[in-house]
Every structure is written in C-alpha cells, then in structure tokens.
C-alpha cells in the first residue's frame, strides 16, 4: 500500500491530471494480471472447457462468461439493458460510472463523422448518414463498428469477452493503444 502511494506521488509530480488517470488504470490492470497469473491462463481455461466438454446445452451462457472473465482476472458487472449497454459498459470502464454512456456514444459518433472516409466504406450511398442518425439516438444498439470507433475516439483497447464457443475473445485496438477496457 505504501508503495502504491509512493508511485502515485511520483506520477503526480511528473504527469498532468488527464494522463494520471490512464496511468493509474494501467497500474490497476497490471496488478490484476499479476495476481491472476497464479490462478489461471487462457490455455488452462481452454483446456478446462475442452476436458469437461462444456458447451451451451450443458452449461448456461452466463456461467461460461463468468468463467472466462475469471480466467483473465475480470468479473462480470451487469449494466442496464436499455439498448445503451455497449456504451454503458465502456463508460463504466473508462469513468467508473455507467451514467456517462451518452457522452461515450456522442464521442463515438463524432469520431465516425470526423473520419468518414474510414468508416463510410462499409455502407452504400446514403446509408452511412442514416447509420449515423440512428447511432446518435439514445437506446440504439451499438455494433462492432461502434466498438472500433470508440476505441479510436478514446485511444484505448477494448476487449470483448463473449459466451460463444469460438471467437470469444475479441480485441479492438486504437491507433495509439493507451488504455484497456474489458
């Protein structure tokens, strides 16, 4: 604990307040990863599922997700399921509160507009404008494109952990890769 305070003091003397939050979050993540090294790894997790033949009919999706999160040193934190769940989850990870979900959504949409040439290639004709209009609405479900745009907008890496049997650990990197969100 004393060492943590010393690190924080040194960081405060050398960094501006905005950077400090990112650094402290990174330190927190590193500590969690270090702690979980002795418990489990992805390899152990995968072999556990294969060895015990765990699949959806036998094992509910929530249990699978909880086990996968536990294996990487994370925990399941439920968010309000009102169509804003993607943005609530990211808000929870970046700001420790779900209530900033509209700010996260706004930054995501603004980023896609500002980098239209990068994001509009997935749409034909005026579909991109309609997509932006819909995505700006409260309660409209975020998608994979939003995950990437949000990672870029907030300069973070977003990991998506799912209960699906394959491709359950997805990584969306920003251009600079500074902060981690699970």
C-alpha positions as CSV (number, residue, x, y, z in Angstrom):
1,X,0.0,0.0,0.0
2,X,2.8,2.4,0.9
3,X,4.5,1.5,-2.4
4,X,1.3,2.4,-4.3
5,X,1.1,5.8,-2.6
6,X,4.8,6.4,-3.5
7,X,4.2,5.5,-7.1
8,X,1.1,7.7,-7.3
9,X,3.0,10.7,-5.7
10,X,5.8,10.3,-8.2
11,X,3.4,10.1,-11.1
12,X,1.5,13.2,-9.9
13,X,4.8,15.2,-9.9
14,X,5.6,14.1,-13.5
15,X,2.2,13.9,-15.3
16,X,-0.7,16.1,-15.9
17,X,-4.0,15.1,-14.3
18,X,-5.5,13.7,-17.5
19,X,-2.6,11.3,-18.0
20,X,-2.6,10.3,-14.4
21,X,-6.0,8.6,-14.7
22,X,-4.7,6.5,-17.6
23,X,-1.5,5.5,-15.8
24,X,-3.3,4.6,-12.6
25,X,-5.8,2.5,-14.6
26,X,-2.9,0.7,-16.3
27,X,-1.2,0.1,-13.0
28,X,-4.5,-1.4,-11.6
29,X,-4.8,-3.7,-14.6
30,X,-1.2,-4.8,-14.3
31,X,-1.7,-5.7,-10.7
32,X,-4.8,-7.6,-11.5
33,X,-3.0,-9.5,-14.3
34,X,-0.1,-10.3,-12.0
35,X,-2.5,-11.6,-9.3
36,X,-4.3,-13.8,-11.8
37,X,-1.1,-15.4,-13.2
38,X,-1.1,-17.8,-10.3
39,X,-4.8,-18.8,-10.8
40,X,-5.3,-19.4,-14.5
41,X,-4.3,-18.7,-18.0
42,X,-6.2,-18.8,-21.3
43,X,-4.6,-22.1,-22.0
44,X,-5.8,-23.6,-18.7
45,X,-9.2,-22.1,-19.4
46,X,-9.5,-23.6,-22.8
47,X,-8.3,-27.0,-21.7
48,X,-10.8,-26.9,-18.8
49,X,-13.6,-26.3,-21.3
50,X,-12.4,-29.0,-23.7
51,X,-11.6,-31.6,-21.0
52,X,-15.0,-31.2,-19.3
53,X,-16.8,-30.9,-22.7
54,X,-18.6,-27.8,-21.5
55,X,-20.9,-26.3,-24.2
56,X,-24.1,-24.3,-24.3
57,X,-26.6,-27.2,-23.8
58,X,-24.9,-28.3,-20.6
59,X,-23.7,-25.0,-19.2
60,X,-25.6,-21.7,-19.4
61,X,-24.1,-18.7,-21.2
62,X,-23.7,-16.7,-18.0
63,X,-21.6,-19.4,-16.3
64,X,-19.4,-19.7,-19.4
65,X,-18.9,-15.9,-19.5
66,X,-18.2,-15.7,-15.7
67,X,-15.6,-18.5,-16.0
68,X,-13.9,-16.8,-18.9
69,X,-13.8,-13.5,-17.2
70,X,-12.4,-15.1,-14.0
71,X,-9.7,-16.8,-16.1
72,X,-8.4,-13.4,-17.2
73,X,-8.8,-11.7,-13.9
74,X,-12.0,-9.8,-14.6
75,X,-15.5,-10.1,-13.2
76,X,-19.0,-9.8,-14.6
77,X,-20.5,-6.4,-13.9
78,X,-24.1,-6.1,-15.1
79,X,-25.2,-2.9,-16.9
80,X,-28.7,-1.7,-17.6
81,X,-30.0,-3.4,-20.8
82,X,-31.7,-0.5,-22.4
83,X,-30.0,-0.6,-25.8
84,X,-27.2,1.5,-24.5
85,X,-25.4,-1.5,-22.9
86,X,-22.3,-1.2,-25.1
87,X,-21.8,2.4,-24.3
88,X,-22.7,1.9,-20.6
89,X,-20.1,-0.8,-20.3
90,X,-17.4,1.3,-21.9
91,X,-18.5,4.3,-19.7
92,X,-18.2,2.0,-16.6
93,X,-14.7,1.0,-17.6
94,X,-13.4,4.5,-18.6
95,X,-15.2,6.6,-15.9
96,X,-16.2,4.1,-13.3
97,X,-19.9,5.0,-13.9
98,X,-22.5,3.9,-16.4
99,X,-24.2,7.3,-16.4
100,X,-21.8,8.8,-19.0
101,X,-23.0,6.4,-21.7
102,X,-24.4,9.2,-23.8
103,X,-21.1,11.0,-23.7
104,X,-19.4,7.8,-24.9
105,X,-22.0,7.4,-27.7
106,X,-21.6,11.1,-28.7
107,X,-17.8,10.7,-28.9
108,X,-18.1,7.5,-30.9
109,X,-20.5,9.1,-33.5
110,X,-18.4,12.3,-33.7
111,X,-15.3,10.2,-34.4
112,X,-17.0,8.3,-37.2
113,X,-18.2,11.6,-38.7
114,X,-14.7,13.2,-38.4
115,X,-13.1,10.1,-40.0
116,X,-15.9,9.5,-42.5
117,X,-13.6,8.1,-45.2
118,X,-12.5,5.4,-42.8
119,X,-16.0,4.4,-41.6
120,X,-18.3,5.1,-44.5
121,X,-16.7,2.4,-46.7
122,X,-18.9,-0.2,-45.1
123,X,-22.0,1.5,-46.4
124,X,-23.6,2.2,-49.8
125,X,-24.9,5.6,-51.0
126,X,-26.6,7.5,-48.1
127,X,-26.7,4.5,-45.7
128,X,-23.9,6.0,-43.7
129,X,-25.8,9.1,-42.9
130,X,-28.8,7.0,-41.8
131,X,-26.5,4.9,-39.7
132,X,-25.0,8.0,-38.0
133,X,-28.5,9.3,-37.4
134,X,-29.6,6.1,-35.8
135,X,-26.5,5.6,-33.8
136,X,-26.9,9.1,-32.3
137,X,-30.2,8.1,-30.7
138,X,-30.4,7.0,-27.1
139,X,-31.2,3.3,-26.9
140,X,-30.0,2.4,-30.3
141,X,-27.8,-0.7,-30.1
142,X,-24.1,-0.3,-30.7
143,X,-22.3,-2.6,-33.1
144,X,-18.8,-3.7,-34.0
145,X,-18.1,-0.5,-35.9
146,X,-19.0,1.5,-32.8
147,X,-16.6,-0.6,-30.7
148,X,-13.8,0.2,-33.2
149,X,-14.7,3.9,-33.4
150,X,-15.0,4.2,-29.6
151,X,-11.5,2.5,-29.2
152,X,-10.1,5.1,-31.6
153,X,-12.0,8.1,-30.1
154,X,-10.9,7.3,-26.5
155,X,-7.5,6.0,-27.6
156,X,-8.0,2.7,-25.8
157,X,-8.0,-1.1,-26.4
158,X,-11.4,-2.7,-25.9
159,X,-11.7,-6.4,-25.2
160,X,-15.0,-8.1,-25.8
161,X,-15.4,-11.4,-24.0
162,X,-18.4,-13.5,-25.1
163,X,-20.0,-16.8,-24.2
164,X,-19.8,-18.1,-27.8
165,X,-17.9,-21.3,-28.4
166,X,-15.5,-19.7,-30.9
167,X,-14.0,-16.2,-31.3
168,X,-15.0,-15.4,-27.7
169,X,-12.0,-13.1,-27.0
170,X,-12.0,-10.1,-29.4
171,X,-9.6,-7.2,-29.3
172,X,-10.3,-3.7,-30.7
173,X,-7.2,-1.6,-30.7
174,X,-7.0,2.2,-31.1
175,X,-4.3,3.7,-33.2
176,X,-2.2,4.5,-30.1
177,X,-3.3,1.8,-27.7
178,X,-3.1,3.6,-24.3
179,X,-5.9,2.3,-22.1
180,X,-7.5,-1.1,-21.6
181,X,-11.3,-1.7,-21.3
182,X,-12.8,-5.1,-20.6
